[in-house]
Amino acid sequence: MDSSKFSEIKLSDFKWVNEPKKWRISDKGLEVTTDEKTDYWEGTWYNFHHNTGHVYGVEIKDDFTFTVCVEADFSHLYDQAGLMIYFDDKHWLKAGIEYMHGGQPMIGSVLTNERSDWGTGVFTGNPRKFYMRMSRKGDVACVKYSADKERWTLLRLCPLPRCGAPCLVGAMCCTPTRRGLHVSFSDIHITVPADDILHSN
């Protein structure tokens, strides 16, 4: 697929997984307010199964790179927002900022293939405004983040479940311990991925 076909995709073409009560498309992009106790997690350690988070995405069958600017005032434990590649409730990848114990915003990702894993690290930029990029190429996903959209840091390179299957990719946000996190998603771009998704900027 060439980039011109991706340019035809509009936010109004996206669809919800778990539509929140409050959201709108503005001149800036997408604005969302989370519902009560929303999350994505499958089994590991906690032995709970949550598929209630909000994802506003578009279905894509081919390889892609999805880039977005995320703005939110994270303040409660496990507040989170970023991007997600979603196949079904047991096969997905999410990544972004998550607010942790001690008031520390972390950059992290969760890959779920029947069961969830979890990896985090300290985010040294401004957690209230950051950029996420997810690329899919074949059976591989590459996730990067940036504080300024100039320098991109690798967060994760991983195999994707459901190789070759269409996926929903888009903006994700959750608040497992509350409701009411307001998140703005802007500067949304879908393009053909670079030849080398790992080393390209």
ZIDA-V962917 format. One record per residue. RES is the residue in three letters. SS is DSSP state (~ for helix, > for strand, _ for the rest). PSI is psi as a letter, one per 20 degrees, with the letter a starting at -180 (none if undefined). D_CENTER is the distance of its C-alpha to the mean C-alpha in Angstrom with 1 decimal. Layout:
<<RES	SS	PSI	D_CENTER> <RES	SS	PSI	D_CENTER>>
This chain:
<<MET	_	p	22.4> <ASP	_	r	23.1> <SER	~	h	21.0> <SER	~	h	23.3> <LYS	~	h	22.0> <PHE	~	h	18.4> <SER	_	i	20.0> <GLU	_	i	21.3> <ILE	_	p	18.0> <LYS	_	r	17.7> <LEU	~	h	15.4> <SER	~	i	18.2> <ASP	~	i	17.6> <PHE	_	r	14.2> <LYS	>	r	14.5> <TRP	>	q	13.3> <VAL	>	o	12.6> <ASN	_	m	14.4> <GLU	_	p	15.4> <PRO	_	r	16.0> <LYS	_	h	19.5> <LYS	>	o	18.8> <TRP	>	q	16.8> <ARG	>	q	18.1> <ILE	>	p	17.7> <SER	_	a	19.5> <ASP	_	h	21.0> <LYS	_	h	18.2> <GLY	>	c	15.3> <LEU	>	p	13.5> <GLU	>	p	14.5> <VAL	>	q	13.6> <THR	>	p	15.6> <THR	_	q	14.6> <ASP	_	r	17.1> <GLU	_	p	19.1> <LYS	_	m	17.8> <THR	_	q	14.5> <ASP	_	r	12.5> <TYR	>	p	11.4> <TRP	>	q	13.8> <GLU	>	n	16.5> <GLY	_	f	19.8> <THR	_	p	20.0> <TRP	_	g	22.3> <TYR	_	h	21.9> <ASN	_	k	22.8> <PHE	_	r	20.8> <HIS	>	o	18.7> <HIS	>	p	16.2> <ASN	>	l	14.3> <THR	_	i	14.3> <GLY	_	r	10.9> <HIS	>	p	10.0> <VAL	>	p	8.0> <TYR	>	o	9.6> <GLY	>	r	9.6> <VAL	>	q	12.4> <GLU	>	p	14.1> <ILE	>	p	14.9> <LYS	_	h	17.6> <ASP	_	a	17.9> <ASP	_	q	16.4> <PHE	>	r	14.0> <THR	>	p	12.2> <PHE	>	p	9.4> <THR	>	q	9.6> <VAL	>	q	9.0> <CYS	>	p	10.7> <VAL	>	p	9.6> <GLU	>	p	12.7> <ALA	>	q	13.6> <ASP	_	n	16.5> <PHE	_	p	15.4> <SER	_	i	18.7> <HIS	_	q	18.7> <LEU	_	p	18.0> <TYR	_	j	14.6> <ASP	_	p	13.1> <GLN	>	q	9.4> <ALA	>	q	6.7> <GLY	>	c	3.7> <LEU	>	q	1.1> <MET	>	p	3.3> <ILE	>	o	6.9> <TYR	>	p	9.4> <PHE	>	g	13.1> <ASP	>	a	14.7> <ASP	_	i	14.8> <LYS	_	j	15.8> <HIS	>	o	13.9> <TRP	>	r	10.1> <LEU	>	p	7.6> <LYS	>	q	4.8> <ALA	>	q	4.8> <GLY	>	b	6.0> <ILE	>	p	9.4> <GLU	>	p	11.3> <TYR	>	p	14.9> <MET	>	r	17.4> <HIS	~	q	21.1> <GLY	~	j	23.4> <GLY	~	k	21.2> <GLN	>	o	19.2> <PRO	>	p	15.7> <MET	>	q	14.1> <ILE	>	p	11.4> <GLY	>	r	10.3> <SER	>	q	8.7> <VAL	>	p	9.9> <LEU	>	p	11.3> <THR	>	o	13.3> <ASN	>	n	16.3> <GLU	_	g	18.5> <ARG	_	q	17.9> <SER	>	q	15.1> <ASP	_	a	15.3> <TRP	_	p	14.0> <GLY	>	p	14.3> <THR	>	r	14.3> <GLY	>	r	16.2> <VAL	>	p	17.5> <PHE	_	o	15.8> <THR	_	i	18.9> <GLY	_	b	17.8> <ASN	_	o	17.4> <PRO	_	i	14.6> <ARG	_	i	15.2> <LYS	>	o	14.2> <PHE	>	r	12.1> <TYR	>	q	10.4> <MET	>	q	7.5> <ARG	>	p	8.4> <MET	>	p	7.9> <SER	>	p	11.3> <ARG	>	p	13.0> <LYS	>	o	16.7> <GLY	_	c	18.8> <ASP	_	k	17.8> <VAL	>	q	15.8> <ALA	>	q	12.3> <CYS	>	p	12.1> <VAL	>	p	9.4> <LYS	>	q	10.9> <TYR	>	r	10.8> <SER	>	q	13.7> <ALA	_	i	15.7> <ASP	_	j	17.6> <LYS	_	j	16.1> <GLU	_	g	19.2> <ARG	_	p	18.8> <TRP	_	p	15.7> <THR	>	p	15.5> <LEU	>	p	14.5> <LEU	>	h	12.3> <ARG	>	p	12.5> <LEU	>	p	14.5> <CYS	>	q	14.8> <PRO	>	q	16.3> <LEU	_	p	14.5> <PRO	_	r	16.1> <ARG	_	l	17.8> <CYS	_	p	18.8> <GLY	_	i	19.7> <ALA	_	q	18.4> <PRO	_	q	16.5> <CYS	>	r	12.9> <LEU	>	p	10.7> <VAL	>	p	7.8> <GLY	>	a	6.2> <ALA	>	p	5.3> <MET	>	q	4.8> <CYS	>	q	7.6> <CYS	>	q	10.4> <THR	_	n	13.9> <PRO	_	h	15.7> <THR	_	j	18.9> <ARG	_	a	19.4> <ARG	_	r	18.5> <GLY	_	j	18.4> <LEU	_	p	15.5> <HIS	>	p	15.4> <VAL	>	p	12.3> <SER	>	p	12.8> <PHE	>	p	10.6> <SER	>	a	13.0> <ASP	>	l	14.1> <ILE	>	p	12.0> <HIS	>	p	13.4> <ILE	>	p	13.4> <THR	>	r	16.1> <VAL	_	p	17.9> <PRO	_	q	16.8> <ALA	_	q	19.4> <ASP	_	h	22.0> <ASP	_	n	21.0> <ILE	_	h	17.2> <LEU	_	g	17.9> <HIS	_	i	20.5> <SER	_	q	19.9> <ASN	_	none	18.7>>
